Amino acid sequence: MRNIQENTFQNATGKIDYTLMNDYMFRAVLQENEKVLKGLVSSLLYLNPEAIKSTIILNPIELGKSFDNKTFVLDVKIMLNNEKIINLEMQVANQAFWANRSLSYLCSIFQNLESGDDYSQVKPAYHIGILDFSPFPDYPEFYATNQMMNVNQHYIYNDNFTLNVLDLNQIHLATEKDKASKIDYWAKLFKAKTWEDKSLEVIKNVSTGKQCF
């Protein structure tokens, strides 16, 4: 049965009914396939995939269960190598207060100390928003990194508190660093609407046991 499913998947054509910009599909793929999860995280953090030893989803959902808009969790919280916490959020609809929302998500995962822990043990926190809209249209950027900075002397206050934004509508602005890390490739994968799209090779390769990149 598994081989039949894989062959059907490999030979699929036409329109994709549920793309990776569908909230449930996004979560399901990342939760079910660790290779895809590692591939995406390593690209977004500019890491060599071999540097990722473990990924644990801290807020898994029960796949197959029905959800409504009030109960469905839009973000994916990940513990990376037991030393970093990453929050991935897929957001298609334009959110007027997305900046406040994303900061709230980031603050919640930065509060990761257990009772009795020392502040030196705070794990670096990253919120990465994957957006199908431009949150700051006056400052277009494909993949933006935001950190707290002193406004007078322009030094970083704390680099353990980072908010990244991947704008799926600005792929043409990808930098050489972004391309080297294949972030533009992932963006095209998220935007893919038909099975013939070349960017889907990343998922097809993973399904047959190959590396993402």
PyMOL commands that set and color helices and strands:
alter all, ss='L'
color gray80, all
select helices_A, chain A and resi 2-10+23-32+34-44+49-51+98-110+119-121+171-173+176-180+183-191+198-207
alter helices_A, ss='H'
color red, helices_A
select strands_A, chain A and resi 55-57+75-80+84-91+125-131+143-149+156-167
alter strands_A, ss='S'
color yellow, strands_A
deselect
rebuild
show_as cartoon
